[in-house]
Amino acid sequence: MSTFSNTWNCTPTTSGTYNVHLDAYDNMGTKQQATATLTVQSGNGGSGSGSGNGSGTNPLAGLDTVLPTLFIFAFVFLGALVALAAGVVAMAVLVSRRLRQLTEAMKGDRDGPKSPEDVSDAKPPT
């Protein structure tokens, strides 16, 4: 996480230390929150008519460099997960078909092996 600092000139009305709360939402509705401290100093005895400086930090400043990488990783991970699920389903279908074929082939052999003489004496169906 990186921080962002900035200083700006302004005309403060009241000196003091203030907590600034920031809510940031991205395009997908994800919410990030941050709180920073803002110190206002009046240069004219606190009357509010002088010039002042404000400074604060932004803990979300480095998020713009991390988010694209995070989204790419998430899409690749989800794509691999979908491909794995499709492969598992395909294998289950193929294995069940092959087991059915093997079961049917074994049912035909339950009468025992037939000798060549038994086969030649068999009557053709009429």
PyMOL commands that set and color helices and strands:
alter all, ss='L'
color gray80, all
select helices_A, chain A and resi 63-108+116-121
alter helices_A, ss='H'
color red, helices_A
select strands_A, chain A and resi 5-10+16-25+31-40+52-57
alter strands_A, ss='S'
color yellow, strands_A
deselect
rebuild
show_as cartoon
